[in-house]
Amino acid sequence: MAAALRAHHTVSLFHLEDIYPGWDGLAEGIGYFRRHVAEPLSAGRAAVWQAWDWSLGRYADARRTEPADIIIFEGVGSSSAAVRSLLHAAVWVSAPPELRRKQALARDGDTYVPHWDRWAAQEQAWAAEDPASSCANITVDLGVDRNAGAPDPAATVQYVLQALGELALPLTPGWAGAGTDAGTVRVQRLDTWVNPELLYAALYGSSSRAVWLDSSSAPDSVVPDPEVPVGPGQSGAAHVWARSRFSIMADDGGPLGRYAEHRRETGGGVTTIVSGPVSARRPGAFFPWLDSVWGRPRGQAPADYPCGFALGWLGFLGYELKRETGGSNASAAPGTNPESVPDAALIYAGRAVVLDHELRCVYVLTLSGNSPDGGESSADSWAALVRRTVETAAAVPPGTMPDLPPTGSSLPVPQFAVRDSRDSYLAKVRSAQTEISNGNSYEVCLTTSLTGHLAEPPGPADVLGLYRRLRRRSPAPFASLLRFGAYSLAGTSPERFLSFDAAGRMRAEPIKGTRPRGVTAAEDRELEADLVSSVKDRAENIMIVDLLRNDLSRFAVPGSVTVPRLCAVETYATVHQLVSTVDAVLLAGASRAEALAVAFPPGSMTGAPKISTMAILDRLEGAPRGAYSGVVGWFSLTGAADLSVVIRTLEIRNRSLSLGVGGAVTADSDPEAEWEEVQAKAFGVLSALGARFPE
C-alpha cells in the first residue's frame, strides 16, 4: 500500500511492533503509541519515540517519524478507541487463526513460537473490550475470496486502495486507487438470438448476487400463459414496446464487481461497499454517495451501441430512503426486524449482457481500465464464455427448457395473511378522506401488505422457477429479478419512475388508474372504456402529473418541462392502466443524483402534496414499506439511468414472503372499490404462486 501511494503522495509508515514493551505489553504499547506517535503526527508535528530493546527489556534508541501526506499505522491497536478520533480511516484485517500464526512465525522466526499463545490471548482480550473491528471503515477478510483460489496479496492491496477511494478521503485524483470505475466500455455484438431464461440460468443461475432487468413484455421474450385473459390488448402497444426493447443481466463477479448496500444506523445511515475480500463503510446519507459514484457522467459507450446502459450500478432503492427527501422513518410493525432488509442494494457491473429484442441480438459489455487483477485477460475470457453460452443456448429447440426450474415453481403454495382486514382498510380509507377534507392532502396512496411463510428458505433455482412463472403470467416492460444472497425481489412492474439519457433528458411515466382485463373481448373493451371515462381515475393521474412537473422543474431548464401524453390507456396481460408522460431537460452542471432525490419516492406511490401525505401514510399504515414503492433499475457510467416503480413485486427474505399493494384515495373514492383494487393488483403475483387473496 505504501509503495503504491508513494507514486502520488509522501507517505510515512509506522509499525506498532517497534514499541510493544515485551510479550505482555500490548495494552501499554497502545497507550505509548497514542502519546508519542499518533497525537503529534495528527497535529502535523514530527513524532519522537523510542524503540523497545528486547535484549535490554526497556525503551532505548530514539527515533523520529516525520509528518506526510499519508501516514499509515500498522499493528494491533493502531485503530483502538484511544486513537480512532485521530484517524481518517481504519482498516481491519481479519484472517483465520492458523493463517495469522503461520504468517507471524514466518516473519518473526522461531523466537516467537513459545510466546504465540501468550500474545494471541492479549489480542483477544483487547478485541473483546474494544469494538475496533466493528468501527473500522474498511475490513479485509483474508478467509474469503469470491474468485477461485487464495487471496492474491497484490490484488487485495488494490481492493483496499479502491475502498479508500469509496471513502472520499482528501487524496489527489491520480492516486493509485482512483478511477477504478472509469475506462472504455467495450461492446461486442452477437447476431444470435437466445431465450432470455436459458441465458440467465446459464450465466447467473448460481451467482449469489445478480440482477435481471427483464423486458418480459417484448413480443419474443416469453411464452404466453394460457390462463391469462385474451382480450385485444393493443392499447398503447407502441409505447409499451418502446420501453420493452432491452433486457439487462449482470452480477457483481469479476475483478471490477462490487456490491453496495445502505442501512439506517443510530446517528445516520451507512453505505457498505464490498469488493472482493474488502468491505468499506461510508457513513452518511445515501443520495450523496450515489452522487459520488453516478451523479456526473464518467464514461462513454460506442456511438453505434443503442442501449442507454453502458455498465455501472444496478439494483433497488427502497421507499424508506424518503427520510432523506422530506419524509421520516416509519416504525416497524410488531414482530418484524427492519434491519434484515437494506434500504438500498446495488451491484456494480464491470461486465454485463444486454439483449436487444428489436434487433434480436446480444451485446456483451466489458470495461477496460484500472482493475485489481492488473489486466484485461479476465474480461476477454468472460466475453468468450458468454459467446459460447449464447451459441449453446441458441441451439436448443424452441419450446424446450433443459436444466431449468419448472415454470410452476417447486415451492409449496404459501398461505398469505393481509396486514389490514377489509374493515380496517376501509376505515383507513375514510381516515385518508378526512385528511383530504381537512386540507392536508389532495390524494393519499394508501397501501397494505400480504405476508406468507415457507417451510425452508428458497434456493436460487426455486426463486428462478417462481420468477419464470411470474414473468409469463404478467409480462411487463420493467419486470425484474434481483438476488442479493438470501434476499430477492421478483416483480413485473409496468411503471417507469424516471429515466435520464446521457444528454440529460429526463422522462417520468406515472400510472394512476387500473382496471382488470376481461375474460372475453367484449368485457375487456367495456372495462377499458370504463377506465377512460372515469373522472376519479383521471383526477388521480393528473394530480401526480402535476406533482412530477413540480419535482422535475427543480433541476430542469426553464420551459423544458412538458406533458406530451396525458391519461393514455396502456394494456398489459392482467390490467388496463392510465399512463401519462412528463419530460424535462436537466440543467447544465446539475447533479443527476440530486434531481433524482428531489423526485423520490415516486409520487404515484405517495400522493400529493408529497411530504405532508407521506406523514399521513406513516400514521395510517403503521409499518415501513421496505423495497415496495421504491425503485428498481440501473445507473450507467454515461450518466444515463432508467428506474421503475417497485409494484407487483414479491419480496423474498429467507423464509418470508411479502407483497405490497394499494391504491390512490381521493375525496370521492368509494372505500369498497379501493379494497377491490387492492385485490385486483395482488392477483397477478398471487396467481403466479397458485395462491389466493386471503379471505
N, C-alpha and C positions, 0 to 999 in steps of 0.2 A: 504493500500500500504506500509506504513512504517513498519508494523508488518511483512509483507511478505518479504520485502527487508532486514530486520534486521537479517534474518537467515544466510545471507552470507556477509553482509556489516555493517559498522557503519552508522547510519542514524540520522540526525538532522531534526526536523520538526518545522517549524516556521509558525505561524498563523498571517496574517496581521491584523486581527481584534483586536489584542492586542495593536496596535499602531495607529489606526484611531483616530484622535483628535476630537471626538464629532460627532454628527449626520450630520454635514455639512463638515466633514473633509476628504473626500475621496482623493481629489487632494493633500492636504497637507500630508496625510498619505503615499501616494505613494512616494512623494519626501523624506520623512523621512526614509522610507524603503530602498531606494537606498543608501542614505548616510551612514546610521548607521548599516545596516544589509547586503544588497546584495554585496556592494563593498568590505567590509573586508572579508566576507566569500569566495567570488570568488577569493580573493588573498591568501586564506589559513590562514587568521587570525581570531581570535575569534571576534564575533560581540557583542559589549557592547551597550545596548539600554535601553530605559525607557518605561514602560508600561503606557498607558493612564488610569488615575484615573477618572472614570466617576463621582464620588461624589465630587471630588475637582475641576474637569474641567481643569486638567493640567497633563503633564507627571510627573510621580512620581517614583515608585520603579525602581531601576537599575537592569537590568537582563543581562544574558550572554548566547549566543548560540555558542557552540564550532564547529570548522570545523569537517567534517566527510567525509567518502567515498561518501555518497549521502546526499544532502541537499534538502529537499522538502519545497518550499514556497507555502502556501495555502492562497487564498483570492483574492478578486477583485483587480486587478492592479499588481498581482505578476509576470505577463509577459508583463507589459507595455513597451512602446517604450523606456522608460528611462533605463530599465534593461535587455532588450532582448539580448543585446550583451554579457551579463554576464552568460547567461543560456546555458546549453547543450540541453535542451528540454523544450518546453512549452506545457502544457495540458490545453485545453479549454473545460469546461463542459457547455453544453447547455441543458436547461430544460424549459418546458412550464412555463409561469409566475405563474400560480396557484400552480404548484408543488414547485417552488422556495419559494414562500411566505409561503406555508404550512410547509415546512421543516425548514425555517428560524425561524418562530414563535414557532415551536415545540422545537427548540434548545435554543432560547434566551428568551422565555417567553413573558408574557403579556406586559412587559415594552417596547417591540419593536413595538407593534401594532400601536400606534399613529404616529410612525416615519417611517413606512414601505414605504409609497409612497414617502416621502421626500428623503429617502436613495436610493430607486429604480430610482428616477429621476436623481440622481448624476451618478449612474452606466450607465444609458442610455446615458447621455451627454458625459461621458468619452468614452464609446464604440463607439459613433458616430465620435469622434475625433481620436481615437487610433485604428488602424486595428489589435488589438491583436488577435481577433478570426481568421482572415484570415491568420495571420502569425504563428499560432500555429502549432507545429509539430504533435500533437495528438489532435483530437477532440472527445468528448464523447457526444452523443445525447441521453439524457435520455427520449426523447419523441418517440424514435424509437426502436423497438425490432423485429427482423426478426422472432424470435420464439414466440410462443404464450405466452401471459401473460405480466406482467410488468417486467421491467429490474430487475434482481436479483443483489443486490449490490456486493455480493461476486464474482459472475461470471463477473460482469463489471470490478471489480478490476483486475481479471485475464486477461481479454481482454486488459486492459491498460498495464499490465506488459508484455504481449505478444507484444503489439505495441512498447513498449520501446526496445524490442529485435529487432524489424524491423529497428530501427534507428541506430543499430550498435554502441551503446554507450559503453564506457570503463568499462564494468561490467564483473565479473568473470563468467566462463561457468556454474557454478552450481546455479546461482541465480534463483529467483522464476519464471522469465518469459522466461528462456532459454529452448530450446529443445522442443517447442510445436509441431514441425513437425517431431519429432523423436519418434520412438517406433516400435512396432512389427506390421507388416502388416498381418492381419488375412484374410484368403481366405476360403470361403465356396463354394463348387461346387454343383450346382443344375443340376442333369441329366435330365432336362426337357427343350425341345426347345420351343421357343416362337417367334412370329412375332416381329421383332425389332420395327416396327411402333407402335404396340399396347403397347409394354413395355415402349417405350419412352413417349408416350402420357399419360400413367397411372402414371409414376413416376415423369416426369419432365414437363408435359404439362403446368402446372401452375407456374413453377419456374420463378422468374424474371431474373435470370442469370443461364444459363445451357449450356452445351457443349455436342454434339453428334458427335463423330468421327466415321463415318459410312462407313464401308467397303461394300458399296452397290453393288460392282461388284461380291461379293461372290454369287455362284450359287443359294443359298437358301435365299438370302436377299431381293429380290424384285420380284414382278410380272412383267414380260416383258411388255413393252409398245408396242402395236400392230402397232403404227405409225413409230417405229424405223426400219431402213433397216435390212434385214435379210440375209446378206452375211454370208460366212462360219465363219468368226470372230474367228479363232483359233490361229492366230499368237501370239506367246509369252504368250500363255494361262497359262503355268505353272508359269511364273514369275508374271503375274497379280494375279493369285490365291495365291501365296506365300505372296503377300502384302495385301491380302484381308481376311486374316484369322480372325482377331479380330476387333470388334466394341466396342467402349467405350462410356459410358453415365455417366454424373456426373453433379452436381450443387454445389453451394457454401453453401448448407444448413448444418445443424448440428453444434455442438459446435466448431468443428475444421475448418469449412468452412471459406474461405477468398476470397476476390476479390481484385485484383491489377490492376491498370491502370497507364500508363505512358503518360505524356503530355509534350510538349515543353512549357516552360515559359521563360519570359525575364531573361536572365542571365544563362539559362540552363534548364535541364529537372527536373521533379518531379515525383516520383513514389508514388502513394497513395494506401495504403493497408487498406481495410475495413474488420473488424472482429466484427460481432455483431453490437453493438451500437458505436463502436470505430473506428476512422479513423486515420491512421498515414501517415504523409507526409515526404518522404525521398528525399531531394534534391540531384541532381547528375544524372549522366548518367544511362541509363537502364541496359546495359550489366554488369557493376559492381554489380548492385542489383541482377540481375539474378545469377551471380556467388555466391553471398552470400546465396541464397536460393536453388541453384541446382548445382553449379559448381563442387562440390565434393560429392560423394555418402554419404548418411546419413541414409540409411535404407536397410532392407533385406526383400525378399519375400520367401515363402516356396519353397524348391527345386523342387517340382513337379508341380509348377504353371508355365504354358508355356508362358504367355504373358509378354512382357517387362515392361508394365505399372503396377506399384505397388503403386498407389496413388501418389499425387503430384500436379503439376500445368498443366492446360490445357487452350489453347486459341490461340491468334494470335499475331504476331509481324509484324507491318506494315512496308512498304517499306521506309518511311521517317526516320526510325532509321538508315538509311545509313549515316546520319550526324555523327554518332559515329564510322563509319568504313571506313572513307575516302571520303564520299560524303558530300553534303551540303544540306541545307533546300531549297526545291523548293517553289517558290512563289505561293500563292493561286490564283486560277482562279477568275476573276471578279464575284462578286455577291455570292461567296461561303464563308462559315465560317469554316476554317480548324480546329478551336478549338472544333467543335462539335463532332469530331471523335478522340478518343485517338490514340496515336502512337503504343500502345500495350495494350492488355487487357487479363487477365488471371484469372481463378478461381483456388483456392487451394481446392482440393477434399480430405477430410479426410475419404470419403466413396464413392464408385463408383460401377458400374455394368459393367462387361466385357462379351461380347458374343463371344464364340468360334464357328465359322462357320464350322470348320473342325470336331470337336468332338461333335458338336450340344449340347452344354451345356452352362450354365450361371454361371459366377463366381461373388460372392458377396464379395467386398473388404471393410474392415473396419480397422481402425487404433487404436491400444491400446497404451496408453501412457498418457502424460500430456494432460489435457483437461480442459477448463474453467468451465465445469459443475462438475468437480471433480470425475467423474466416467465413466464407460463404459455402463451404462444401456441404454443410447440413441443409442449407436452403436448396441447393441443387439436387441432393439426394431425395429430399422430401418431394420436390416437384416431380421427380421421376417416379416416385411411389404413387403420387396422385394420377399420373398419366397411365400407369399400369392398372390402377384400380378402376379408372374410368373405362378403359378398354375391356377389362374383365366384366364389369357390370353391364356395359353396353351389349355384351354377347349373350346376356341372359334373355331367354324368350319372353315376350310380353305376357303379363298375367301370372308369372311365376316369381315368387319371392323367396329364394332359398336362404336358409340360415338367418331368417328374420323372425322376431317375435310375432305371433299371430295378431291380426288387427283386432280381434276380440280379445282384449287384454287377459292375460292369465291371472290377473289379480281377482280375488273374490269380490263380488258385488258389495260395496260398502253401504251401510245404513247411515243416512245423514240425519243430523238434527239441525234445526234452524235456530239461530240466536234469539229471534223475535217470533213469538206466536202471532197468528193472524190478528188477534185482538190488540196485542201490544204494538204491532206495526201500524195498525190503523190509528191507534192513539197517538203514535209519534207523528204520523201524517197530519193529524189535526193540530198537534202542538206546533209543527212547522208552519201550518197555515196561520196560526195565531201570531207567530213571529213575523210572518209576512204582513198580516193586517196591522201589526204594531209598527210597521215601517223599518224593521230590522233586516229584511231581505226581500228580494223580488222572486227568488227561486231557490229552493233548497233541495239539493240532490241527496236524498236520504238513502242509506244503504243498510243492509244487514249481511249476515254471512251464514253459510251452511258448513258444518264440520262433520267429518267422518273419521273413522279409525280402521287401520288394517292390523291383522294379526302379526305381521312381520314387516320390517322396512322393505320397500320395493327395491330391487336391484336395477341397474341401468337397462337391462333387457325388458323388465316389467314396465319401466317408465316409457321406454320407446314403444312398446306394444300399446300402451294406453294412448300415447300421443298419435300413433298411426290411426287408431280408431277415431280419435277426436278430429284430426285433420280431414278425414274422409266424411265424417258426419257433418262438420261445419267448416268447410274451406273458407279462407279469408285472406285478404291481402297481407295482413300483419300477423299471421299465425306464427307461433314460436315455441321452441323447446329449449329451455335453459336448465343446465345441470351444474350445480356447484356443490359437489360432494353429496351429502345427504339431503340437500335442499334443491328442489326443482320447481320450475314453473312450466306448465303446459297450457297454451292458450290459442284462441282463434279470434283475435281482435280484428274488427273491421275498421277501426278508427285511428286515423293519423292525428297525433297531438301537434307536432311541429317538425318541420324539416328546414334545413339550411342547405343551399348549394355552395360550392366553393367561392362563388362570386358574391355571396351574402344575401341572396334572395331567400326570403322566409315564406313558409306556407303552413297554415293550420287548416284542418278539415274536421270541424266538430260535428258530432252526431247527437241529435236530440229528436226523439220521436221514433217509436218502434211499433210494428205490428207483426204477428206471426205469419208464416206462409200458410196458404190454404191447402187443403187436401186435394181439391180439384182446381182446374184452371179458372173456372168461373169464380169460385170462392177466393182464389188468390187475387184476382183483379178487384174484387169487392173490397178486400182488406187494404189493398194498395190505394184505392180511391178514397177509402175512409181516412187513411193517413194523410193524404194530400189535402183533404178538405177540413182537417182538424184544426180549429182555431187555437186550441190549447197547445198542441204539439208544435205548431208554427211559432207560437209565442215563446215556448221554451227554447227553440232553436235560435230565434232572433236575439233573445236576451244573452245567450252565450256568444253569439257572433259579436254583439256589441262589447261584451267583456273582453274578447280576444282582440278586437280592434284597439281597445284601450291598452291592453298589455303589450301588443306588438309596437304600438306607436311610441312607447317609451324609448326604444332604441332604433327607431326607423327614420329613414329620410323623410322629412315633412312632405306630405302629399302622396307618399308611396303606398299607403295602406288602402287597399281596395277589397271589394267583395264581388268577385266575378261570378259566383254561383251561390244562390240563397234558397234553402229549403227544397233541394232537389231530392228525388227518391232514388235510392240505390237498393237493389235486391240481392240478397245472399241466400244461402242454402236453406236457412231456417227462419229468416226475418226479412222484412222490408224496413228501411231506415230513411229518415230525413237527414240530409248531409248538406253542409254549406262549405264554402271555401273562402279563406281570408288570406290575402297576400300582402307582403311588405318587403322593403329593401333595407338591409342593415346599414346603419350609419358607418361611414368610413372610419376605421380605427376603433370601433366599438368592440367590446368583448362579446363573443358569441355565448360564452357561459353565463354572463350577466343577463343577456337578453333572454336566455332560456330560463334562468331563475325567476325573472320577473313574471313569466307566464306560468310558472309551476306553482302548485299542481294543476292539472288540466281543469279549466273552468267548467267543462262539461260534466265533471265529477264532483264539483263543489256547489255551483250555483252562483248567484250574483246579488250584491257585491261580494267579492271573494272572501276577504278577511273576516268580515262580520259573520258571513254564512259558515265559514269553517268553525268558528267558535260555537255557533248553534249546533252544528253537526257533532262536535265533540261532546256536547251535553246530551244530545238525543241518542247518539249511537253508543256511547259508553265504552268504547273499545277502539284500539288502533286498527287501521285498515291493512297495515303491512304493505306488501307489494301492490295489492289491489288499489286501483285508482291512481297509481303511479304511472311510469312509462317504461317501455322496453324499446331497445333499438341500438343504433351504432353511432359512434363519433369518429370520423375519418381524420387521418393526418392532413388532409387537404383543407380542413375546416368545415367540410360538409357534415351533415348529420341527418338522420331520419328516425323519429321516435313515435311509437304508437301508444295508445292508452291501454293500460292493463285492465281489460274487461274480458268476460267469457274465458277466464283463466283459472285453472286449478293449481293450487299451491300444495306441494307435497313436501312435508317436513318429517323425516324419519317415518313413523307410522301414522302421522296425522295428515288429513286432507282438509283443505279449506277452499271455499268458493264464495267470493263476494258478489253480491247482486243488489240492484236498487233501481231507483228511478227519480225523475225530477218532480218535485212538488211545487205547484203554483197555487194561487189563491182559489182558482176554480177546479182544482183537482178533485176527483172522486176517490176517496180513500179505498174503496173496494177495487176500483180499477188499478190503483197503484199496487195493491197486493197481487192482482192478476199479472201485472207487468213483471213483478219480481219473479213469479213462477215461469213466465214465458222466457225471460232472459236466462234462467237457470237450465232450461230444457236441453239446449244443445250439449252442454258439458255433462249433465246428469245422464242423458240418454246414451252418450258415448261409453259411459261406465256401466250401462244397464241398470242404473239406479233411478229412483223416483223422488219427486219432491216430497218431503216429509208431510204426513197428514197433520 
